[in-house]
Amino acid sequence: MRKGIHPEYKDIEVSCASCGNVFSVGSTLESSSLRLEVCGECYAPGKQKTESAGRVERFRQKYAKKKGLSIDFQ
């Protein structure tokens, strides 16, 4: 490999927001840590701990501000 043209490859710490799993991977990112929404450990069906109630409420609040818009998911 030519010297001086390749980015520095280093280990970074990755943490999962869903299950809290922490592991390290090699990366060229500038930061030393990365936060994932869902990792490979909690991705399996039935293991995810995603909370969609907060997402639905944020969606309703965001689009309820527009005039004449009625949002009902039921």
KEKE-3310 file (N, C-alpha, C; in steps of 0.2 Angstrom, whole numbers, plus 5000, padded with zeros to 4 digits):
npx = (5004:5002:5010:5003:4990:4979:4966:4967:4965:4956:4951:4935:4922:4906:4889:4873:4857:4846:4847:4858:4870:4888:4902:4917:4923:4933:4936:4936:4931:4931:4927:4928:4918:4902:4884:4871:4855:4848:4856:4865:4863:4850:4842:4835:4819:4806:4815:4817:4817:4810:4801:4787:4777:4780:4785:4774:4766:4774:4774:4760:4759:4767:4761:4748:4748:4746:4733:4717:4720:4717:4722:4720:4724:4716)
npy = (4994:5011:5024:5036:5039:5032:5030:5031:5016:5010:5003:5005:5008:5001:5003:4997:5004:4998:4985:4987:4981:4980:4982:4980:4986:4987:5002:5017:5028:5045:5047:5039:5031:5023:5023:5012:5009:4996:4981:4966:4956:4959:4959:4948:4941:4944:4948:4961:4977:4989:5004:5009:5018:5030:5036:5036:5045:5057:5058:5061:5073:5081:5082:5086:5099:5105:5113:5107:5094:5078:5065:5048:5033:5022)
npz = (5000:4997:5006:5017:5010:5014:5026:5044:5052:5065:5082:5087:5100:5100:5104:5108:5107:5110:5117:5125:5123:5121:5111:5101:5086:5070:5062:5051:5056:5063:5076:5093:5097:5094:5092:5090:5084:5084:5087:5081:5091:5097:5086:5082:5079:5091:5101:5101:5109:5105:5107:5101:5105:5109:5097:5089:5095:5094:5080:5079:5086:5078:5065:5069:5070:5058:5048:5048:5048:5052:5062:5065:5071:5074)
capx = (5000:5005:5010:5000:4984:4974:4964:4969:4960:4957:4946:4930:4917:4899:4884:4866:4853:4840:4848:4864:4876:4894:4907:4922:4924:4937:4933:4940:4927:4935:4925:4930:4912:4896:4878:4867:4848:4847:4862:4864:4860:4843:4838:4831:4812:4804:4820:4818:4813:4808:4795:4784:4772:4783:4786:4767:4764:4778:4771:4753:4760:4770:4756:4742:4748:4744:4726:4712:4722:4714:4725:4718:4726:4712)
capy = (5000:5018:5028:5043:5040:5028:5033:5027:5010:5009:5000:5009:5005:5001:5001:4996:5008:4994:4980:4989:4977:4984:4978:4984:4984:4991:5007:5023:5034:5049:5046:5033:5027:5023:5020:5009:5008:4989:4977:4959:4952:4960:4960:4942:4942:4943:4950:4968:4981:4995:5007:5013:5022:5037:5038:5037:5052:5062:5059:5064:5080:5085:5083:5089:5106:5107:5114:5103:5087:5073:5058:5043:5026:5016)
capz = (5000:4997:5012:5017:5007:5017:5032:5049:5054:5073:5085:5091:5104:5098:5110:5106:5111:5112:5123:5129:5121:5120:5108:5097:5079:5067:5058:5049:5058:5067:5083:5096:5099:5089:5095:5085:5087:5085:5085:5079:5096:5098:5080:5081:5080:5098:5106:5101:5114:5103:5110:5096:5107:5108:5090:5086:5098:5091:5073:5080:5088:5072:5060:5071:5070:5052:5049:5045:5047:5058:5062:5069:5069:5076)
cpx = (5004:5005:5006:4993:4978:4972:4966:4963:4961:4951:4941:4925:4910:4895:4877:4862:4847:4841:4854:4870:4882:4899:4911:4922:4930:4934:4938:4936:4932:4933:4927:4924:4906:4890:4873:4860:4846:4854:4860:4861:4853:4839:4834:4824:4810:4809:4820:4814:4812:4801:4792:4779:4774:4784:4779:4765:4768:4775:4764:4754:4763:4765:4749:4742:4746:4736:4722:4714:4720:4718:4723:4720:4722:4707)
cpy = (5006:5021:5034:5044:5036:5031:5028:5022:5009:5005:5005:5005:5006:4999:5001:5000:5004:4989:4982:4985:4982:4980:4982:4981:4989:4996:5013:5029:5038:5048:5040:5028:5028:5020:5018:5009:5001:4985:4970:4955:4953:4960:4954:4943:4940:4945:4958:4972:4988:4997:5011:5018:5029:5040:5040:5044:5058:5064:5063:5072:5084:5087:5086:5096:5109:5108:5109:5096:5083:5066:5054:5036:5020:5014)
cpz = (5000:5003:5011:5014:5010:5024:5038:5051:5061:5075:5088:5095:5101:5103:5106:5110:5114:5118:5127:5128:5119:5117:5104:5090:5076:5062:5056:5052:5063:5075:5086:5098:5094:5093:5090:5088:5088:5083:5083:5084:5097:5092:5079:5083:5087:5103:5106:5106:5112:5106:5104:5098:5107:5101:5087:5089:5095:5084:5074:5081:5082:5067:5062:5071:5063:5052:5045:5044:5053:5057:5067:5067:5071:5071)
residu = (MET:ARG:LYS:GLY:ILE:HIS:PRO:GLU:TYR:LYS:ASP:ILE:GLU:VAL:SER:CYS:ALA:SER:CYS:GLY:ASN:VAL:PHE:SER:VAL:GLY:SER:THR:LEU:GLU:SER:SER:SER:LEU:ARG:LEU:GLU:VAL:CYS:GLY:GLU:CYS:TYR:ALA:PRO:GLY:LYS:GLN:LYS:THR:GLU:SER:ALA:GLY:ARG:VAL:GLU:ARG:PHE:ARG:GLN:LYS:TYR:ALA:LYS:LYS:LYS:GLY:LEU:SER:ILE:ASP:PHE:GLN)
# end
